Structure formats: structure tokens, C-alpha cells
């Protein structure tokens, strides 16, 4: 993300060298892949590029006591809002260093947009430093500790909250308060607004959204004579029970019992799907203040039991051994329904080609209709940024509908504001755009606590054996709760 600017040319050069040195110092130190971190491609070749050149690539502050969700708690130190009619900050001149984790289509879009920004004659220039996917967070920590902080960075998953918890981020609240009444920031969905806040302050400026959905192999439905799910979220008939019944009808085996196709995938502890099924059952992984773990609550236990039963009782989803090497992956044509990231649909279009007909459908409803487990990405301003005003001007441009529409058109993001939402899947008109737009007001972000990787690991250690048929759900959920509590 954007980084503060320096106006003296010799300071710019010195700072770039320090940044690159810090990046190289941690360049080989990886970070575990985070299930909730969406929208980027890890493992690409390192490189730093100015906006006019392509990036070389291959691939805690304590919570308050309010009963409101932690992300919505109000801070007494929040800046006083300005009137809606106030003009946006004046354009600042200088040089912004932007640390960005993304390669692939998303990285390409941003590289092009940065080049356009640099060519607009404003006097402000941006240097995009490629952070190499999941390695970016470790590089960011090294830069912050070494006094070579970028002016701006793009946050995956928990990075924003982990950095804010250390008081290392500058809130966007003073800038947003000065936005005019017709600014696009006022068209953000409730989920987008909530996702960027931590302890009552806006530390993340929303720029991308990943949403779970159901991929459906329409050819398998047709050959089995099974009715397709509803294509919109308005239907009352598409439920988790209906999903299971449909999966049963679409599971096939040879006479000797060898599986031929499955009705569903097994998403297990994929963080987005795990949160979604628990919230759909009326539960939650954490209390609203992130002070307690609710995995031992009946709703959560029922949800995870349903999920484990897809494989262990109903046999409509493959075991780990059966799916070795991705034998029953959706793109292979042997999985009738797959709960996964909807914003990856464009990649599946390219991989599947014309081999079979498929589309993206809504998540089923349970006790509640939830599009939860969603993962936002944000721009973040480090506290030590030299010219935050200049970085803000870049953020306002990069998170605007003009740029976000490019994300939507290629399907690398889902709509999170009403401005520009019609561009969703514009480059892939065969995909179910109606579902994508209808999901926006239903979106609930997955909880991303400052110690999120440790929390996920603790839950996996207790629950992964259950999904392999070793142990009971109830006992494992209670053990997971006790393993998580010291990490909150």
C-alpha cells in the first residue's frame, strides 16, 4: 500500500535503498499461508518496480467493554468529523512507496493503475514495491522495525489488525470525515465499513472483497435429472438441508464401491467456509468483543457436525485419501458442488474451458441467511509514514470506482459498494452477476484477530483429526476453545 512521500531527491534514493535492503534481508523468510487471506498469489519472484514498469513475478490494543462488536467500538480519541460539505484534502506532491503483496491479475491491474496515476501530472509519484505474497507481512515488520517504513501497504487478512494492535497504523478517520457528501466512501456496504475498523478507528480503507459461494457443475445436475439451485439469494428453498439432499443425489460410485463423483467438496477448516457454516447455524467462533471463543456453543457444534458428516456419515464428499492429487477437484469435472471463493471464478473459466457447463450460485441458508466468512483487503497507512497526505491522495484514486470496476470486471473482487457494482464479471458475462450483486448487503467479514495464524493453528490441531474420523466433534470443539482462549 501507499507510503509517505519524500520531496528531496537524495532522501528518496536513500530511502528506496533502505527499503529494498530491508526487503532483501527477509526475502527468504516465508509466512504460513493464511486461509482468510484472499486476493493474492504467493510465491512469486521478488522484485520492485516503479509504476511505469512491470513487476517481475512468477505466479494489541485492548478491546473496550461495549456490547457492540469490537470492530465497531467507538474510541474516545477518534477525530471530530468535519462537515460533509468540506473539500477533500488538497493534492500533495512527493514520492510514495507502496508495498503490495499481489501478483497475477490483481497485481497487473494495480501496476497499470499506478502507472496511470504517475502520468497524471499531479507532481505525486508512486513506487510499487512487490512484497512477494505472504512474505509481505514479514517484510513490512522488518521495515517498520528498521525505520524504513513504507508510506502505504495493501493488507491481506489479519495484517491490518495485527499492525493496528501495536499502534503502528494511522487511522483514515480524519480523511474520510472531510470527504464530500457524494464521495464513493458513503456507498460502502455495512460489511465494508465494519471490516476496516479496529477498536473503533478506521485503519483499513476497503479496496477488495472475497466472498464464498457454491460452484455448480451444471452438466452433472442435468445428467442426473437434478434441479439446479436457485440463482438468487431471494429464494427460501435453498437451505443447508437442501444442499445435503442434492449432494446425495449427485454422488456416484462403481459397483465395487469405488467413487466416481461426489456431490460436494469438503472445505473443512478453510477459514471462510468454517466461519460461514457456523454463522449460518446461528453461532459464531468468537463473542462480539473477541474476548471469548464460542466453539463449544451448541450452534457451532451442530454446524461442524454437519460439515464433518458430509464426509464421514453421508459420504458425499471425498476423504483426504480419495482426493489425493486433487482427483475430485471441481475443475476435474467430478465434483458437483464446491464451496469456495467466488472471486476465483475467472481462473476457473480459464482452467475449465469448454469441458463442461458450470456457474456460481448462492450459499444455502440455515437458521440465518449469511454471506459470512468474507475476506476484505485494505490499504493501510503506517504511523511512521513521512507524507500521509500524499499517500491518502493515492488511496482515494486507487480505491475509487474507476479502479475497483477493473477488479470487478475481471472477477478478482466482489462488489462492496454500490458505486460501480454493475461492472461485476463484465469480462465474463456467462457468470451469475445477479448473485454477486445481491450478496453485497448480506456480507459479513470473517473475524481476523491480531494473532490469527496462531488461532487457526490451534483450531486445526484439535479439529483436523475429527475430519479424518478420529475423535468426536463436541470434545474437539471444547479442546479448541481452551487452546484459543490464551491467544485472544
Secondary structure, 3 states (H helix, E strand, C coil): CCCCECCCHHHHHHHHHHHHHHHHHCCCCCCCCCCCCCCCCCCCCCEEEECCCCCCCCCCCCCCCCCCCHHHCCCCCCCCCCCCCCCCCCCCCEEEEEEECCCHHHHHHHHHHHHHHHCCCCCEEEEEEECCHHHHHHHHHHHHHCCCCCCEEEECCCHHHHHHHCCCEECCHHHHHCCCCCCHHHHECHHHHHHCEECCEECCEEEEEECEEEEEEHHHHHHHCCCCCCCCCCCCCCEHHHHHHHHHHCCEECCCCCEEEECCCCCCCCHHHHHHHHHHCCCCCECCCCCCECCCCHHHHHHHHHHHHHHHCCCCCCCCCCCHHHCCCHHHCCECEEEEEHHHHHHHHHHHCCCCCEEEECCCECCCCCEEEEEEEEEEEECCCCCHHHHHHHHHHHCCHHHHHHHHHHCCCCCCECCCHHHCCCCCCCCCHHHHHHHHHHEEECCCCCCHHHHHHHHHHHHHHHHCCCCCHHHHHHHHHHHHHCCC
